[in-house]
C-alpha cells in the first residue's frame, strides 16, 4: 500500500520535473525572443515571454504551497530550510542571463536562458514551502516555551 509520505515524495519529484521542463520551454522562448527581435535585449522582458513566465511562476508558487503544507515531515524541516536558503541565495547571487552565466554562452547561446529559467522556477517552487515550514517551526518553538 502506498503511504502519504511516498505520495509526497513522488509529488515533490514531479514538481521539480515540472519546474525543469517549464524552465526549458520558457528559457527557449526568451532566447528566441532575443534572436527574433533584436530590440529586446533581455528575452525575459518580451511581452509574450513575460506573460508565460508569470503563469509558470504562479503555478510553481501554488505547487510550493502544497508541498509546504503536506509534504515535508518534522525531521526533514531543518535540511529543507537550509537547502531552500542555499537555492534562494544562489538565485540572488547569480543575477540575470548576462551576468554569471556567460561561460555557458561559450558552449551555446541557449544555455544561459535555460539555466536562468530553471533556477527561477525551482526557487519559485521552494520559496513558499520554505516560508510555510519556517512559520510552522517558529510556531512549534514558541508553543513549547
N, C-alpha and C positions, 0 to 999 in steps of 0.2 A: 504494500500500500504506500502511496506517495504521501509524504508528510508536508506540512505547511512550509517547513524550512527548506525542503527540496524544491518546492514550487518557487519560493522566494529566491533561491539561488539561481534557478534557471531563468526566472524573470529578470533578475539583475543582469545576467549574461546577455539575455536577449535585448535589454535596453541599451547596453553598451554596444552591441552589434548594430542596433538601430542608429545610435549616435555616429558610429563609424561609417555606415552606409550613407546616412544623410550628409555627413561631412564630405564624403567623396563626391556626392551629387552637387551640393551647394558650392564646394570648392571648385569643381569643374565649371559651374555656371559663372562664378566670379572670374576665373581665368579666361573664360570665353568672352565675358563682357569687356575685359581689358583689351583682348586681342581684336574684337569686333568693333568696339567703339573707343577709338584712341582718346576721345575727350574725357573718358572716365579713368583717372589714374589708379583708383582703387576699385577693383571689381566688386567688392562687397558693398560699395556705395551705389551701384547701379540700382535703379528703382525695382526692377523685377527680382534681382538677386536679394535686395534688401527685404522685400515683401516675403519671399520664400524663406529667407533666413529668420525672419520674425516668427513665421508659423512653426518652423522646426524648433526654434528656441522655446516657444511656448509649449510644444509637445514634450520637449526634454524636461522643462520645468515641472510639468504635470506628472511625468513619469518619476522624476526625482522626489516629488511629494509622496507618491505612492510608495516608493522604496523607503523613504524616511519613516513612514507610518507603520509599515508592516514587515519590512524585510530584514532589518538588522537586529540581531539579538543583543542582549545586555553585555555579553562578553566580547562582542565584536565592535562595540561603540568606540572605544579608545583607538584601536587601529584604523577604523573607518574615518574618524575625525582627523587623525594625523595624515592619512592618505589624502583626504579632501583638502586639507590645508596645503599640502605639498602641490596638489594639482592647481589650486587657485593661485598660489604664489608663482608657480611656473607660468601660468597664463598671464598674470600681470607683468612678469619679467620679460616675457617674450615679445609682447607688443603686437605690432601688425606684420603683415606679409613681408614688407620691405626690410624690417629690422634684422632679426636674428636668423630668419630662415634663408638668408642669402646663400649660404653654402649649398642648400638643397637646390637652388636655382641653377647651380653649375651642372647638376645632373639632369634636371628637367625643369622647365619654367612652371610646370603644373604642380610640382611637389609642395612648394610653399603654401599654395592655396589650399591644398588638401590638408596639410598639417595644421594650418590655422583653423580651418573649419572643424576638423575632427576634435582638436583640443577645446575649441569653443563649446561644442555640443557635449562633450564629456563633462566639462566644468558646469555647464548649464544643467546637466542631469544630476551631478553630485552635490552642487551647492545647496539646493533646497533640502535634500536629505540631510546634509551636514547641519543646517540650521535647525531642523526639527530635532535631530539627535542631540545637538548641543543644548537646546532648550529643555529637552527631556532629562538630560544629565544634570543640568543645573537644578531642575525641579526636584529630582531624586536627592541630590546633595542637600538642598535647602530643607527638604521634608524630614530628613534623618537627623538634623541638628536639634 
